[in-house]
Amino acid sequence: MNSQSTVRTVILALAFLAAAVVVGGIYLTAIGRDLPGELIAIGSAAAGAIGGILSKTGTEPQSVQVVNEGPGEAVPVDPG
């Protein structure tokens, strides 16, 4: 997902899915049927995925330290 157009496509697809769930839920409620839990789960997953994609975790790569299971010191890892 390095390409900006790929990210936009994924966000648009998830937004369409979330909107379809909302419209479907409104329709099912209007005709007097119960809203299935699966429909709520799909809509929640789509909204959460959009939030996860759009959230920023940081702009600079951070160093990661791997700790050995045995005795010894932490091993620095180059994130590049």
Secondary structure, DSSP 8 states (H G I E B T S, - for coil): --SHHHHHHHHHHHHHHHHHHHHHHHHHHHTT----HHHHHHHHHHHHHHHHHH----SS---EEE--SSSS--EEE---
